[in-house]
């Protein structure tokens, strides 16, 4: 009796099979989660500073995992020791806007005349004003759970959001705001427009949502917006989401932020005293992965023909 033939291993078959799996996986319709529509340019940055009037972004003893963008004629003063794991981009021409200190790590590069910074700041400023006055009323105080489904449905530029109009806010160390997604993939917006200074104390836990799907949107002007959740005591916790305050004064002090902070208006901006800011990692779009699969399939076919 002749022994059954054992198929020989073929790398070309493996490549083709992998490519087909990718193509099939991303051809199947699935629920698509939307991020807050901050725009392609702004999605490059962990920190965006308005920099109007030549004011300064102060960085001292912090870690920023992501790029930093500075608009207008703004400056950056890093008193160190700090770590910036990303680019430092200025929208203006080089005029000595950056000063570092011994012990600093990064930025990976310092760049000038970066048009993407201005585009990013314009995009987020427009988004900020689009949400003004929208949402179901909500008071936030201490440890609290908010269900996304309680927010008002609003569609802005083709993206559907759940929006809350925050009428008051009070929180501090050890307090936790828990935000439960409803499975729709819609982002959540908390509008702050009640006209007083706000300290975003405490931490945020997200269930079924990413930090790029939650926006803390300040439509006020000239107020002090601060984040201080005592990072030295609660290292495993963080405030999660995008903080957007284009017309207010921003300070981040002794805080853990998993997300982004944008704004600062025509005032100095503070990111100091043990902060850790981690921007979300970029994820490839399904279309890009499908294209990758097609490319792998083409390479496999070419190699087979060559052989």
ZIURBEL-V412397 format. One record per residue. N is the residue number from 0. RES is the residue in three letters. PHI is phi in whole degrees, -180 to 180 (999 if undefined). Layout:
N_RES_PHI ; N_RES_PHI
This chain:
0_UNK_999 ; 1_UNK_-83 ; 2_UNK_-67 ; 3_UNK_-61 ; 4_UNK_-72 ; 5_UNK_-91 ; 6_UNK_-58 ; 7_UNK_-76 ; 8_UNK_-71 ; 9_UNK_-129 ; 10_UNK_-64 ; 11_UNK_-68 ; 12_UNK_-65 ; 13_UNK_-63 ; 14_UNK_-62 ; 15_UNK_-65 ; 16_UNK_-64 ; 17_UNK_-63 ; 18_UNK_-64 ; 19_UNK_-64 ; 20_UNK_-60 ; 21_UNK_-62 ; 22_UNK_-64 ; 23_UNK_-68 ; 24_UNK_-60 ; 25_UNK_-95 ; 26_UNK_-88 ; 27_UNK_-79 ; 28_UNK_-60 ; 29_UNK_-145 ; 30_UNK_-66 ; 31_UNK_-100 ; 32_UNK_-79 ; 33_UNK_-99 ; 34_UNK_-88 ; 35_UNK_-59 ; 36_UNK_-80 ; 37_UNK_-80 ; 38_UNK_98 ; 39_UNK_-62 ; 40_UNK_-66 ; 41_UNK_-67 ; 42_UNK_-68 ; 43_UNK_-79 ; 44_UNK_-118 ; 45_UNK_-87 ; 46_UNK_-132 ; 47_UNK_-127 ; 48_UNK_-118 ; 49_UNK_-59 ; 50_UNK_68 ; 51_UNK_-64 ; 52_UNK_75 ; 53_UNK_71 ; 54_UNK_-76 ; 55_UNK_-123 ; 56_UNK_-91 ; 57_UNK_-95 ; 58_UNK_-122 ; 59_UNK_-146 ; 60_UNK_55 ; 61_UNK_-135 ; 62_UNK_-126 ; 63_UNK_-120 ; 64_UNK_-97 ; 65_UNK_149 ; 66_UNK_-83 ; 67_UNK_-120 ; 68_UNK_-120 ; 69_UNK_-127 ; 70_UNK_-93 ; 71_UNK_54 ; 72_UNK_-110 ; 73_UNK_-64 ; 74_UNK_-121 ; 75_UNK_-130 ; 76_UNK_-119 ; 77_UNK_-105 ; 78_UNK_-84 ; 79_UNK_61 ; 80_UNK_-76 ; 81_UNK_-132 ; 82_UNK_-124 ; 83_UNK_-119 ; 84_UNK_-90 ; 85_UNK_173 ; 86_UNK_-79 ; 87_UNK_-118 ; 88_UNK_-111 ; 89_UNK_-111 ; 90_UNK_-78 ; 91_UNK_-89 ; 92_UNK_-69 ; 93_UNK_-67 ; 94_UNK_-138 ; 95_UNK_72 ; 96_UNK_-74 ; 97_UNK_-113 ; 98_UNK_-131 ; 99_UNK_-106 ; 100_UNK_-146 ; 101_UNK_-58 ; 102_UNK_93 ; 103_UNK_-70 ; 104_UNK_-119 ; 105_UNK_83 ; 106_UNK_-66 ; 107_UNK_-66 ; 108_UNK_-160 ; 109_UNK_-119 ; 110_UNK_-128 ; 111_UNK_-123 ; 112_UNK_56 ; 113_UNK_-93 ; 114_UNK_-65 ; 115_UNK_-61 ; 116_UNK_-66 ; 117_UNK_-63 ; 118_UNK_-59 ; 119_UNK_-62 ; 120_UNK_-65 ; 121_UNK_-66 ; 122_UNK_-64 ; 123_UNK_-73 ; 124_UNK_-66 ; 125_UNK_-66 ; 126_UNK_-61 ; 127_UNK_-55 ; 128_UNK_-74 ; 129_UNK_-60 ; 130_UNK_-94 ; 131_UNK_-56 ; 132_UNK_80 ; 133_UNK_-92 ; 134_UNK_110 ; 135_UNK_-78 ; 136_UNK_-66 ; 137_UNK_-155 ; 138_UNK_-103 ; 139_UNK_-110 ; 140_UNK_-152 ; 141_UNK_62 ; 142_UNK_-76 ; 143_UNK_-156 ; 144_UNK_-116 ; 145_UNK_-121 ; 146_UNK_-92 ; 147_UNK_-52 ; 148_UNK_-61 ; 149_UNK_-80 ; 150_UNK_-77 ; 151_UNK_-81 ; 152_UNK_-73 ; 153_UNK_-137 ; 154_UNK_-111 ; 155_UNK_-123 ; 156_UNK_51 ; 157_UNK_85 ; 158_UNK_-108 ; 159_UNK_-95 ; 160_UNK_-119 ; 161_UNK_-104 ; 162_UNK_-121 ; 163_UNK_-118 ; 164_UNK_-102 ; 165_UNK_-77 ; 166_UNK_-95 ; 167_UNK_-162 ; 168_UNK_-145 ; 169_UNK_-153 ; 170_UNK_-157 ; 171_UNK_-166 ; 172_UNK_-54 ; 173_UNK_83 ; 174_UNK_-91 ; 175_UNK_-130 ; 176_UNK_-98 ; 177_UNK_-105 ; 178_UNK_-115 ; 179_UNK_-99 ; 180_UNK_-69 ; 181_UNK_-104 ; 182_UNK_85 ; 183_UNK_-80 ; 184_UNK_83 ; 185_UNK_-80 ; 186_UNK_-73 ; 187_UNK_-120 ; 188_UNK_-124 ; 189_UNK_-111 ; 190_UNK_-88 ; 191_UNK_-113 ; 192_UNK_-140 ; 193_UNK_-87 ; 194_UNK_80 ; 195_UNK_-140 ; 196_UNK_-64 ; 197_UNK_-133 ; 198_UNK_-107 ; 199_UNK_-80 ; 200_UNK_-81 ; 201_UNK_77 ; 202_UNK_-131 ; 203_UNK_-129 ; 204_UNK_-114 ; 205_UNK_-111 ; 206_UNK_-115 ; 207_UNK_78 ; 208_UNK_-138 ; 209_UNK_-103 ; 210_UNK_-66 ; 211_UNK_-84 ; 212_UNK_-108 ; 213_UNK_-129 ; 214_UNK_-120 ; 215_UNK_-100 ; 216_UNK_-110 ; 217_UNK_-102 ; 218_UNK_-99 ; 219_UNK_-83 ; 220_UNK_-144 ; 221_UNK_77 ; 222_UNK_-92 ; 223_UNK_-96 ; 224_UNK_-110 ; 225_UNK_-125 ; 226_UNK_-125 ; 227_UNK_-149 ; 228_UNK_-112 ; 229_UNK_54 ; 230_UNK_-58 ; 231_UNK_-66 ; 232_UNK_-98 ; 233_UNK_-124 ; 234_UNK_-66 ; 235_UNK_-86 ; 236_UNK_-111 ; 237_UNK_-161 ; 238_UNK_-85 ; 239_UNK_-119 ; 240_UNK_135 ; 241_UNK_-102 ; 242_UNK_-100 ; 243_UNK_-125 ; 244_UNK_-144 ; 245_UNK_-68 ; 246_UNK_-114 ; 247_UNK_-122 ; 248_UNK_-88 ; 249_UNK_-118 ; 250_UNK_-137 ; 251_UNK_-119 ; 252_UNK_-132 ; 253_UNK_49 ; 254_UNK_-131 ; 255_UNK_-105 ; 256_UNK_-127 ; 257_UNK_-98 ; 258_UNK_159 ; 259_UNK_-141 ; 260_UNK_-135 ; 261_UNK_-128 ; 262_UNK_134 ; 263_UNK_111 ; 264_UNK_49 ; 265_UNK_-96 ; 266_UNK_-139 ; 267_UNK_-64 ; 268_UNK_-121 ; 269_UNK_-113 ; 270_UNK_-129 ; 271_UNK_-144 ; 272_UNK_64 ; 273_UNK_86 ; 274_UNK_-69 ; 275_UNK_-130 ; 276_UNK_-117 ; 277_UNK_-121 ; 278_UNK_-75 ; 279_UNK_-60 ; 280_UNK_-71 ; 281_UNK_-69 ; 282_UNK_-114 ; 283_UNK_-68 ; 284_UNK_-71 ; 285_UNK_-54 ; 286_UNK_-63 ; 287_UNK_-68 ; 288_UNK_-69 ; 289_UNK_-63 ; 290_UNK_-62 ; 291_UNK_-61 ; 292_UNK_-61 ; 293_UNK_-63 ; 294_UNK_-66 ; 295_UNK_-60 ; 296_UNK_-61 ; 297_UNK_-65 ; 298_UNK_-63 ; 299_UNK_-61 ; 300_UNK_-64 ; 301_UNK_-63 ; 302_UNK_-64 ; 303_UNK_-64 ; 304_UNK_-67 ; 305_UNK_-63 ; 306_UNK_-68
